[in-house]
């Protein structure tokens, strides 16, 4: 009865979403404001019901209820408990229910905690949230029912994709979905502000925590997903410009631009139209990502749906939501007042340039991701747009972006002098020049982009610390520390990317047991190949003994795994992390001569990529905490006044 209970909760939540939308619309008509009294409690109950439905789906997965079609198709009784639990969203229907659950809980949180905007705007915001939720409830109930029963229970399930049987499944999708839904709340606030004509600083202050929280979670999700793919796929790369990777990158780029814009509006009452437009774009990119991954249009580890009807349903939702929001923006943008003025050379001016560059990069990624799909749909011809396009088109803009990022925090609000800004940047410029000289004199030949990336990383790192120079560090606001750490994280990641691209050494060899091969400064000896067994897999495991320049040896054990349910073979890399990089090893097949294929990489400073991502997220978290504390103190002062 658990499945039936979950389905009933889902139906009730969908009905409440419809009620929330209708009563919100009624309350916005003149003379019917009393209808709005029901909107908040309905939003709260709807969130609880969606949470109950999702808990029911988790229960049927954990208990391996093979009478539920979704469980039989995506799980098995032999799976470890962690993957039964995380496997709840390791499929199409489960992932969409998680999307709706987070959306419902977020709407309930807005209804409970939001008191910074007018009652009228809050009702409009909750009505917009209900409109988004209603479409996805319809999608689940009529096209992708997660609780559908089989006529006869299966003896056992078909199992979960082995590539998803990793702890990353428990972390990566939920963080991305939380980020997507955070952008949906920002979108709803923007719609509410347009409907009520209240695009102002109060609206921005209400939206900013949701944007910042979404940005933090997207950063964590993308960083974790990058490392998961890096060690799980056995290809040795940290980013492949895969369409599914781009599906998460595009919302992050839009959210980054939105975060800067909403901060300017909240603190300086500028960039009003920019903020609303970017809120629409950011949510649109999250919807595009959902369409790409959940429509079946892509063949990927992440793409679970294969039914064209589902893709058409999601595409229709995308058209309705994005088209409706753009139409509303076009109709109401003339009512958005201009806001405070500022000079070109100012922090606001730098943020506008920053947003333009982010938007341009977003456009490049968007075209490169969707153009091959469009060509294939129209002509049937398959095109491939890979790293050369993205690196050459987006790379220079990204490097220019980090230059603006370095200068922006050193500029004054409203108006500044270019000469004064250059004086403040004297130390970062000097550090950049020194690194440039060292690269020219000492470093081996590198490509243009890695060279510029490494040089700019040092300059940006120094500039990111500049806002703390000459300040009383004990009295510096927490959100200022957050900005500094986040910008420093960008510099650290950029340095890691440049080093990985410029200095990586790769060796593909065929070795017999006892033979030694060289990769970079490491000697790697193949000592043994033996069979091993895991909880639901078997493998051939290599024992590799490695040493660096004749130093202390250490052992690595890469595996070639075989999974019976579903029948799959995967490569499990073995990685040794050193202070200055990683030795990455993968075991391949045995050839006719009895030799084993080995892929060996030495990747100097590659870990800086993910360390930088963690710093960016930490900086965002500190900024969020600082803003919440300041808002709380402000509310306390008002209460005592």
C-alpha positions as CSV (number, residue, x, y, z in Angstrom):
1,X,0.0,0.0,0.0
2,X,3.0,2.3,0.2
3,X,3.0,2.9,-3.6
4,X,-0.7,3.7,-3.5
5,X,-0.3,6.1,-0.6
6,X,2.5,7.8,-2.5
7,X,0.4,8.1,-5.6
8,X,-2.5,9.5,-3.6
9,X,-0.2,12.1,-2.0
10,X,1.0,13.1,-5.5
11,X,-2.5,13.5,-6.8
12,X,-3.5,15.6,-3.8
13,X,-0.4,17.8,-4.1
14,X,-1.2,18.4,-7.8
15,X,-4.8,19.4,-6.9
16,X,-3.5,21.8,-4.3
17,X,-1.0,23.3,-6.8
18,X,-4.0,24.0,-9.1
19,X,-5.9,25.5,-6.1
20,X,-2.9,27.6,-5.2
21,X,-2.6,29.0,-8.7
22,X,-6.3,29.7,-9.1
23,X,-6.7,31.4,-5.7
24,X,-3.5,33.4,-6.2
25,X,-4.8,34.7,-9.5
26,X,-8.2,35.5,-8.0
27,X,-6.5,37.4,-5.1
28,X,-4.6,39.6,-7.6
29,X,-7.8,40.9,-9.1
30,X,-9.1,44.2,-7.5
31,X,-11.6,43.6,-4.7
32,X,-10.8,39.9,-4.3
33,X,-7.7,40.2,-2.1
34,X,-9.3,38.1,0.7
35,X,-8.8,35.0,-1.5
36,X,-5.1,35.3,-0.9
37,X,-5.5,34.1,2.7
38,X,-5.6,30.5,1.5
39,X,-2.5,30.6,-0.7
40,X,0.1,30.3,2.0
41,X,-1.4,27.3,3.9
42,X,-2.0,25.6,0.6
43,X,1.6,26.0,-0.4
44,X,2.8,24.5,2.9
45,X,0.5,21.5,2.7
46,X,1.4,20.9,-1.0
47,X,5.1,20.8,0.0
48,X,4.4,18.3,2.8
49,X,2.4,16.1,0.4
50,X,5.1,16.0,-2.3
51,X,7.7,15.2,0.5
52,X,5.4,12.3,1.6
53,X,5.1,11.0,-2.0
54,X,8.9,11.1,-2.4
55,X,9.4,9.3,0.9
56,X,7.0,6.6,-0.3
57,X,9.1,6.1,-3.5
58,X,12.3,5.8,-1.3
59,X,10.5,3.2,0.8
60,X,9.6,1.0,-2.2
61,X,13.2,1.2,-3.5
62,X,14.8,0.4,-0.1
63,X,12.4,-2.5,0.5
64,X,12.9,-3.8,-3.1
65,X,9.2,-3.9,-3.9
66,X,9.4,-5.6,-7.3
67,X,5.7,-5.2,-7.9
68,X,6.4,-1.5,-8.7
69,X,7.4,-1.2,-12.3
70,X,10.0,1.5,-11.6
71,X,11.8,-0.6,-9.0
72,X,11.9,-3.7,-11.1
73,X,13.3,-1.7,-14.0
74,X,16.0,0.2,-12.1
75,X,16.9,-1.8,-9.0
76,X,17.6,-5.3,-7.7
77,X,17.5,-7.0,-4.4
78,X,21.3,-7.6,-4.5
79,X,22.3,-4.0,-4.6
80,X,23.9,-2.4,-1.5
81,X,21.5,-0.3,0.6
82,X,23.2,3.0,-0.4
83,X,22.4,2.4,-4.1
84,X,18.9,1.2,-3.3
85,X,18.3,4.5,-1.6
86,X,20.2,6.8,-4.1
87,X,18.8,4.7,-6.9
88,X,15.4,6.3,-6.1
89,X,16.5,9.2,-8.3
90,X,18.8,7.3,-10.6
91,X,16.0,6.9,-13.1
92,X,13.7,9.2,-15.1
93,X,10.5,9.1,-13.0
94,X,12.3,9.2,-9.6
95,X,14.5,12.1,-10.7
96,X,11.5,14.1,-11.8
97,X,9.6,13.4,-8.6
98,X,12.7,14.6,-6.7
99,X,12.5,17.8,-8.8
100,X,8.9,18.3,-7.9
101,X,9.5,17.5,-4.3
102,X,12.2,20.1,-3.9
103,X,10.0,22.6,-5.8
104,X,7.1,22.0,-3.4
105,X,9.3,22.2,-0.3
106,X,10.9,25.4,-1.6
107,X,7.5,26.9,-2.1
108,X,6.5,26.0,1.4
109,X,9.6,27.6,2.7
110,X,8.8,30.8,0.8
111,X,5.3,30.7,2.3
112,X,6.6,30.2,5.9
113,X,9.6,32.5,6.0
114,X,9.3,35.3,3.5
115,X,8.1,38.6,5.0
116,X,10.3,41.1,3.2
117,X,8.0,41.8,0.2
118,X,4.4,43.0,0.1
119,X,1.6,40.5,0.6
120,X,0.4,41.0,-2.9
121,X,3.8,40.2,-4.4
122,X,4.2,37.2,-2.2
123,X,0.9,35.8,-3.4
124,X,1.9,36.4,-7.0
125,X,5.2,34.6,-6.4
126,X,3.5,31.6,-4.8
127,X,1.1,31.5,-7.7
128,X,4.0,31.4,-10.1
129,X,5.5,28.6,-8.1
130,X,2.2,26.7,-8.3
131,X,2.1,27.2,-12.1
132,X,5.6,25.6,-12.4
133,X,4.7,22.8,-10.1
134,X,1.4,22.1,-11.8
135,X,3.1,21.3,-15.1
136,X,5.4,18.8,-13.5
137,X,2.6,17.2,-11.5
138,X,0.8,16.7,-14.8
139,X,3.9,15.3,-16.4
140,X,4.4,12.7,-13.6
141,X,0.7,11.8,-13.2
142,X,-0.1,11.4,-16.9
143,X,3.2,10.6,-18.6
144,X,5.7,9.2,-16.0
145,X,3.9,7.7,-13.0
146,X,6.6,6.6,-10.6
147,X,4.2,4.3,-8.6
148,X,2.8,2.2,-11.5
149,X,2.3,-1.5,-10.6
150,X,3.2,-4.5,-12.7
151,X,0.5,-7.0,-13.4
152,X,2.7,-9.6,-11.7
153,X,5.6,-8.9,-9.4
154,X,9.1,-9.5,-11.0
155,X,11.3,-12.2,-9.5
156,X,14.1,-9.6,-9.3
157,X,14.9,-6.2,-10.8
158,X,17.0,-5.4,-13.9
159,X,19.4,-3.4,-11.7
160,X,20.9,0.1,-11.8
161,X,23.4,1.3,-14.4
162,X,26.8,0.3,-12.9
163,X,28.3,3.7,-13.7
164,X,25.7,5.1,-11.3
165,X,26.6,2.7,-8.5
166,X,28.8,5.1,-6.8
167,X,28.5,7.4,-3.7
168,X,28.5,10.3,-6.2
169,X,24.9,9.4,-7.1
170,X,23.8,10.2,-3.5
171,X,25.3,13.7,-3.7
172,X,25.6,15.0,-7.3
173,X,22.0,14.9,-8.6
174,X,20.4,16.2,-5.4
175,X,22.7,19.2,-5.3
176,X,22.1,20.1,-8.9
177,X,18.3,19.7,-8.5
178,X,18.4,21.9,-5.4
179,X,20.2,24.5,-7.5
180,X,17.7,24.3,-10.3
181,X,14.8,24.7,-8.0
182,X,16.5,27.6,-6.3
183,X,16.5,29.3,-9.7
184,X,12.8,28.5,-10.0
185,X,12.1,30.4,-6.8
186,X,14.1,33.4,-8.2
187,X,12.1,33.1,-11.4
188,X,8.8,33.1,-9.4
189,X,10.0,36.2,-7.5
190,X,10.7,37.9,-10.8
191,X,7.3,37.0,-12.2
192,X,5.7,38.2,-9.0
193,X,7.6,41.5,-9.2
194,X,6.6,42.0,-12.8
195,X,2.9,41.2,-12.2
196,X,2.7,43.6,-9.2
197,X,5.1,46.2,-10.7
198,X,7.4,46.0,-7.6
199,X,10.8,45.5,-9.2
200,X,12.8,47.2,-6.5
201,X,15.5,46.7,-3.9
202,X,13.1,44.8,-1.5
203,X,12.3,42.3,-4.2
204,X,16.0,41.8,-4.8
205,X,16.8,41.3,-1.1
206,X,14.1,38.6,-1.0
207,X,15.4,36.9,-4.1
208,X,19.1,37.1,-3.3
209,X,19.3,34.3,-0.7
210,X,17.6,31.9,-3.2
211,X,20.0,32.9,-6.0
212,X,23.0,32.6,-3.8
213,X,21.9,29.2,-2.4
214,X,21.2,27.9,-5.9
215,X,24.6,29.1,-7.1
216,X,26.4,27.4,-4.2
217,X,24.6,24.1,-4.8
218,X,25.2,24.3,-8.5
219,X,28.9,24.9,-7.9
220,X,29.0,21.9,-5.5
221,X,27.1,19.7,-7.9
222,X,29.2,20.6,-11.0
223,X,32.4,20.2,-9.0
224,X,31.4,16.8,-7.6
225,X,30.1,15.7,-10.9
226,X,33.4,16.6,-12.6
227,X,35.4,14.6,-10.1
228,X,32.9,11.7,-10.3
229,X,33.3,11.5,-14.1
230,X,37.0,11.9,-13.7
231,X,37.6,8.9,-11.6
232,X,34.6,6.7,-12.7
233,X,34.8,6.8,-16.5
234,X,38.5,6.0,-16.7
235,X,39.2,8.5,-19.5
236,X,41.5,10.7,-17.4
237,X,39.7,13.9,-18.2
238,X,37.9,16.3,-15.8
239,X,35.6,18.0,-18.4
240,X,34.5,16.7,-21.8
241,X,32.1,19.4,-23.0
242,X,29.5,16.7,-23.1
243,X,26.0,18.0,-23.7
244,X,24.9,16.7,-20.3
245,X,27.8,18.5,-18.6
246,X,26.8,21.7,-20.5
247,X,23.3,21.2,-19.3
248,X,24.4,22.0,-15.8
249,X,27.0,24.6,-16.8
250,X,24.5,26.8,-18.6
251,X,22.3,27.4,-15.5
252,X,25.5,28.1,-13.4
253,X,26.7,30.7,-15.9
254,X,23.3,32.4,-15.8
255,X,23.1,32.1,-12.1
256,X,26.5,33.8,-11.7
257,X,25.4,36.7,-13.8
258,X,22.1,36.9,-11.9
259,X,23.9,36.8,-8.5
260,X,26.0,39.8,-9.4
261,X,23.0,41.7,-10.8
262,X,20.7,41.0,-7.9
263,X,23.4,42.1,-5.5
264,X,23.7,45.5,-7.3
265,X,19.9,45.9,-7.2
266,X,19.6,45.0,-3.5
267,X,22.4,47.3,-2.4
268,X,22.5,50.1,-5.0
269,X,19.1,50.0,-6.6
270,X,20.5,49.6,-10.1
271,X,20.2,47.0,-12.9
272,X,16.5,46.4,-12.4
273,X,15.7,45.2,-15.9
274,X,18.9,43.2,-16.0
275,X,18.0,41.4,-12.8
276,X,14.5,40.4,-14.0
277,X,15.8,39.3,-17.4
278,X,18.6,37.2,-15.9
279,X,16.1,35.5,-13.5
280,X,14.1,34.4,-16.5
281,X,17.3,33.3,-18.4
282,X,18.6,31.4,-15.4
283,X,15.4,29.4,-14.9
284,X,15.2,28.9,-18.7
285,X,18.6,27.3,-18.7
286,X,17.6,25.0,-15.9
287,X,14.5,24.0,-17.9
288,X,16.7,23.5,-21.0
289,X,19.0,21.3,-18.9
290,X,16.0,19.3,-17.7
291,X,14.8,18.9,-21.3
292,X,18.2,17.7,-22.5
293,X,18.7,15.2,-19.8
294,X,15.2,13.9,-19.2
295,X,13.7,14.0,-22.7
296,X,15.6,11.1,-24.3
297,X,17.1,13.4,-26.9
298,X,20.6,12.5,-25.6
299,X,22.2,9.2,-25.1
300,X,24.1,9.4,-21.9
301,X,24.7,7.9,-18.5
302,X,22.6,10.7,-17.1
303,X,19.8,10.5,-19.7
304,X,17.1,8.1,-18.4
305,X,14.1,8.7,-20.7
306,X,13.8,7.1,-24.1
307,X,10.1,7.8,-24.8
308,X,9.6,10.7,-27.4
309,X,6.2,11.4,-25.8
310,X,7.9,12.4,-22.6
311,X,10.4,14.6,-24.5
312,X,7.5,16.4,-26.2
313,X,5.7,16.9,-22.8
314,X,8.9,18.5,-21.3
315,X,9.4,20.6,-24.5
316,X,5.8,21.9,-24.2
317,X,6.4,22.8,-20.6
318,X,9.6,24.6,-21.5
319,X,7.8,26.5,-24.3
320,X,5.0,27.5,-22.0
321,X,7.1,28.6,-19.0
322,X,9.9,30.4,-20.9
323,X,7.5,31.8,-23.6
324,X,5.1,33.0,-21.0
325,X,7.8,34.6,-18.9
326,X,9.4,36.4,-21.9
327,X,6.0,37.6,-23.0
328,X,5.3,39.0,-19.5
329,X,8.8,40.6,-19.5
330,X,8.1,42.2,-22.9
331,X,4.7,43.5,-21.7
332,X,5.9,44.9,-18.4
333,X,9.5,45.9,-18.9
334,X,8.4,49.5,-19.8
335,X,7.0,49.7,-16.2
336,X,10.4,48.9,-14.7
337,X,11.9,52.1,-13.5
338,X,15.5,52.8,-14.5
339,X,17.1,52.9,-11.0
340,X,20.2,54.6,-9.8
341,X,22.7,55.9,-12.3
342,X,26.5,55.0,-12.4
343,X,29.5,55.7,-14.5
344,X,31.2,53.3,-16.8
345,X,34.3,53.1,-14.6
346,X,32.7,51.8,-11.4
347,X,32.0,48.6,-9.7
348,X,28.5,48.5,-11.2
349,X,30.1,49.1,-14.7
350,X,32.5,46.2,-14.1
351,X,29.6,44.0,-13.1
352,X,27.7,44.9,-16.3
353,X,30.7,43.9,-18.4
354,X,31.0,40.8,-16.3
355,X,27.4,39.9,-17.0
356,X,27.8,40.6,-20.7
357,X,30.8,38.3,-20.9
358,X,29.0,35.6,-18.9
359,X,26.0,35.9,-21.3
360,X,28.3,35.6,-24.3
361,X,29.9,32.5,-22.9
362,X,26.4,31.1,-22.2
363,X,25.4,31.8,-25.7
364,X,28.5,30.0,-27.1
365,X,27.8,26.9,-24.9
366,X,24.1,27.0,-25.7
367,X,24.7,27.1,-29.5
368,X,27.4,24.5,-29.4
369,X,25.2,22.1,-27.3
370,X,21.9,22.5,-29.2
371,X,23.0,23.2,-32.8
372,X,24.0,19.5,-33.5
373,X,20.7,18.4,-32.1
374,X,18.8,20.9,-34.3
375,X,20.7,19.8,-37.4
376,X,20.1,16.1,-36.7
377,X,16.4,16.8,-36.1
378,X,16.1,18.7,-39.4
379,X,18.4,16.8,-41.8
380,X,19.2,13.6,-40.0
381,X,22.9,14.4,-40.3
382,X,24.9,13.8,-37.1
383,X,27.4,16.6,-36.2
384,X,29.8,16.6,-33.3
385,X,30.8,19.9,-31.6
386,X,33.7,19.1,-29.2
387,X,36.4,20.8,-27.1
388,X,38.1,22.6,-30.0
389,X,35.0,24.7,-30.6
390,X,34.3,25.4,-26.9
391,X,37.9,26.0,-26.0
392,X,38.7,28.4,-28.9
393,X,35.3,30.3,-28.7
394,X,34.7,30.5,-24.9
395,X,38.3,30.3,-23.7
396,X,39.4,33.9,-24.6
397,X,36.2,35.3,-23.2
398,X,36.6,33.4,-20.0
399,X,40.1,34.7,-19.6
400,X,38.9,38.3,-20.2
401,X,36.2,37.6,-17.7
402,X,38.7,36.8,-14.9
403,X,40.5,40.0,-15.7
404,X,37.3,42.0,-15.1
405,X,36.7,39.8,-12.0
406,X,40.0,40.9,-10.6
407,X,39.5,44.6,-11.2
408,X,35.8,44.8,-10.2
409,X,36.1,44.4,-6.4
410,X,38.8,47.1,-6.4
411,X,36.5,49.7,-7.9
412,X,34.3,52.1,-6.0
413,X,30.5,52.1,-6.4
414,X,28.9,54.7,-8.7
415,X,32.1,56.4,-10.0
416,X,35.8,55.8,-10.0
417,X,38.9,56.9,-11.9
418,X,40.8,54.5,-14.2
419,X,44.2,55.7,-13.0
420,X,43.2,55.1,-9.4
421,X,42.0,51.6,-10.2
422,X,45.3,50.8,-11.9
423,X,47.2,52.0,-8.9
424,X,45.1,49.7,-6.6
425,X,46.0,46.8,-9.0
426,X,49.7,47.5,-9.0
427,X,50.6,44.5,-6.8
428,X,48.5,42.0,-8.8
429,X,49.9,43.4,-12.1
430,X,53.4,43.1,-10.7
431,X,52.7,39.4,-9.7
432,X,51.3,38.7,-13.1
433,X,54.4,40.2,-14.8
434,X,56.8,38.1,-12.6
435,X,54.9,34.9,-13.4
436,X,55.0,35.8,-17.1
437,X,58.7,36.1,-16.9
438,X,59.1,32.8,-15.1
439,X,56.9,31.0,-17.6
440,X,59.0,32.4,-20.5
441,X,62.3,31.5,-18.9
442,X,61.7,28.3,-17.0
443,X,58.5,26.5,-18.1
444,X,58.4,24.1,-21.0
445,X,56.6,25.2,-24.2
446,X,52.8,25.5,-23.6
447,X,49.8,26.4,-25.6
448,X,48.5,30.0,-25.6
449,X,45.4,29.4,-23.5
450,X,47.2,27.4,-20.8
451,X,50.0,30.0,-20.6
452,X,47.5,32.9,-20.3
453,X,45.4,30.9,-17.8
454,X,48.4,30.2,-15.5
455,X,49.6,33.8,-15.7
456,X,46.2,35.2,-15.0
457,X,45.5,32.8,-12.2
458,X,48.3,34.3,-10.2
459,X,47.1,37.9,-10.9
460,X,43.5,37.1,-10.0
461,X,44.6,35.3,-6.9
462,X,46.5,38.4,-5.7
463,X,43.7,40.7,-6.7
464,X,41.1,38.6,-4.9
465,X,42.8,39.3,-1.6
466,X,43.1,43.0,-2.3
467,X,39.7,44.0,-0.8
468,X,41.1,42.9,2.6
469,X,44.2,45.1,2.4
470,X,44.3,47.9,5.0
471,X,41.0,46.8,6.6
472,X,40.3,45.8,10.2
473,X,39.9,42.1,9.6
474,X,37.9,41.6,12.7
475,X,35.3,44.1,11.6
476,X,35.2,43.1,8.0
477,X,31.7,41.7,7.1
478,X,31.4,38.0,6.6
479,X,30.1,38.4,3.1
480,X,33.2,40.3,2.1
481,X,35.3,37.3,3.2
482,X,32.9,35.2,1.1
483,X,33.6,37.3,-2.0
484,X,37.3,37.1,-1.5
485,X,37.3,33.3,-1.0
486,X,35.0,32.7,-3.9
487,X,37.2,34.8,-6.3
488,X,40.3,33.1,-4.9
489,X,38.7,29.8,-5.7
490,X,38.3,30.8,-9.3
491,X,42.0,31.6,-9.4
492,X,42.9,28.3,-7.9
493,X,40.7,26.3,-10.3
494,X,42.1,28.3,-13.2
495,X,45.6,27.4,-12.2
496,X,44.7,23.7,-11.9
497,X,43.1,23.8,-15.4
498,X,46.1,25.4,-16.9
499,X,48.6,23.0,-15.3
500,X,46.5,20.0,-16.2
501,X,46.3,21.1,-19.8
502,X,50.0,22.1,-20.1
503,X,51.9,19.5,-18.1
504,X,49.9,16.3,-18.2
505,X,51.9,13.2,-19.3
506,X,50.0,10.2,-20.8
507,X,51.3,6.7,-21.6
508,X,49.3,3.9,-23.3
509,X,51.3,0.7,-23.0
510,X,50.9,-3.1,-23.3
511,X,52.8,-4.7,-20.4
512,X,53.4,-8.3,-19.3
513,X,53.5,-9.2,-15.6
514,X,56.8,-8.0,-14.2
515,X,57.4,-5.3,-16.8
516,X,58.0,-1.6,-15.8
517,X,56.8,1.4,-17.7
518,X,57.5,5.1,-17.3
519,X,55.0,8.0,-17.1
520,X,56.4,11.5,-16.2
521,X,58.6,11.1,-13.1
522,X,57.0,7.7,-12.1
523,X,58.1,4.1,-12.8
524,X,55.1,1.7,-12.8
525,X,55.6,-2.1,-12.6
526,X,52.8,-4.6,-13.3
527,X,53.1,-7.1,-10.5
528,X,50.0,-9.3,-10.8
529,X,46.5,-9.7,-12.3
530,X,44.0,-11.6,-10.1
531,X,40.2,-12.0,-9.9
532,X,38.3,-10.4,-7.1
533,X,34.6,-10.2,-6.2
534,X,32.4,-7.4,-4.8
535,X,28.9,-7.3,-3.5
536,X,27.3,-7.5,-6.9
537,X,30.2,-7.6,-9.4
538,X,33.4,-9.5,-10.2
539,X,36.6,-8.0,-11.5
540,X,40.2,-8.5,-12.7
541,X,42.4,-6.4,-10.5
542,X,45.9,-5.3,-11.4
543,X,48.6,-4.8,-8.7
544,X,50.8,-1.9,-9.8
545,X,53.9,-0.9,-7.8
546,X,54.9,2.7,-8.5
547,X,57.8,4.9,-7.4
548,X,58.8,8.4,-8.1
549,X,62.3,8.9,-9.3
550,X,63.4,5.8,-7.4
551,X,61.7,6.9,-4.1
552,X,59.5,4.9,-1.7
553,X,57.3,2.5,-3.7
554,X,53.5,2.4,-3.3
555,X,50.7,0.2,-4.7
556,X,47.8,1.0,-7.0
557,X,45.0,-1.5,-7.9
558,X,42.9,-0.6,-10.9
559,X,40.1,-3.0,-11.9
560,X,38.2,-4.1,-14.9
561,X,34.8,-4.9,-13.5
562,X,32.0,-7.1,-14.8
563,X,28.4,-6.6,-13.7
564,X,25.7,-9.3,-14.2
565,X,22.6,-7.1,-13.7
566,X,22.6,-5.4,-16.2
567,X,25.5,-7.1,-18.0
568,X,28.1,-4.3,-18.2
569,X,31.9,-3.9,-18.1
570,X,33.5,-0.9,-16.5
571,X,37.0,0.3,-15.8
572,X,37.7,1.4,-12.2
573,X,40.7,3.7,-12.1
574,X,43.2,3.7,-9.3
575,X,44.6,7.1,-8.4
576,X,47.4,8.2,-6.1
577,X,47.2,11.8,-5.0
578,X,50.5,13.7,-4.2
579,X,51.0,17.2,-3.1
580,X,51.7,18.3,-6.7
581,X,49.3,16.2,-8.7
582,X,47.8,12.7,-9.3
583,X,49.1,9.5,-10.8
584,X,46.1,8.0,-12.6
585,X,46.0,4.4,-13.7
586,X,43.5,2.3,-15.7
587,X,43.6,-1.4,-16.6
588,X,42.5,-2.4,-20.1
589,X,42.1,-5.7,-22.0
590,X,44.6,-8.5,-22.5
591,X,45.9,-8.9,-26.0
592,X,46.8,-12.1,-28.0
593,X,50.4,-12.0,-26.7
594,X,49.3,-12.1,-23.0
595,X,50.1,-8.4,-22.4
596,X,47.8,-6.1,-20.5
597,X,46.8,-2.7,-21.7
598,X,47.6,0.0,-19.2
599,X,46.8,3.7,-19.4
600,X,48.9,5.9,-17.2
601,X,48.7,9.6,-16.6
602,X,50.7,12.0,-14.5
603,X,48.6,15.1,-13.9
604,X,50.5,17.9,-12.1
605,X,48.3,20.1,-9.8
606,X,45.0,18.7,-11.2
607,X,43.5,18.6,-7.7
608,X,43.5,22.4,-7.7
609,X,40.6,22.3,-10.1
610,X,38.3,20.7,-7.5
611,X,39.9,22.5,-4.5
612,X,39.1,25.8,-6.3
613,X,35.5,24.7,-6.8
614,X,35.2,23.9,-3.1
615,X,36.6,27.3,-2.2
616,X,34.0,29.0,-4.5
617,X,31.2,27.1,-2.7
618,X,32.7,27.9,0.7
619,X,32.9,31.6,-0.3
620,X,29.3,31.5,-1.4
621,X,28.2,29.9,1.9
622,X,30.0,32.6,3.9
623,X,28.4,35.3,1.8
624,X,25.0,33.7,2.4
625,X,25.6,33.4,6.1
626,X,26.8,37.0,6.3
627,X,23.7,38.3,4.4
628,X,21.4,36.3,6.7
629,X,23.1,37.6,9.8
630,X,22.9,41.2,8.6
631,X,19.2,40.8,7.7
632,X,18.4,39.3,11.1
633,X,20.1,42.2,12.9
634,X,18.2,44.7,10.7
635,X,14.9,43.0,11.5
636,X,15.8,43.0,15.2
637,X,16.5,46.8,15.1
638,X,13.1,47.4,13.4
639,X,11.4,45.3,16.1
640,X,13.0,47.3,18.9
641,X,12.4,50.7,17.2
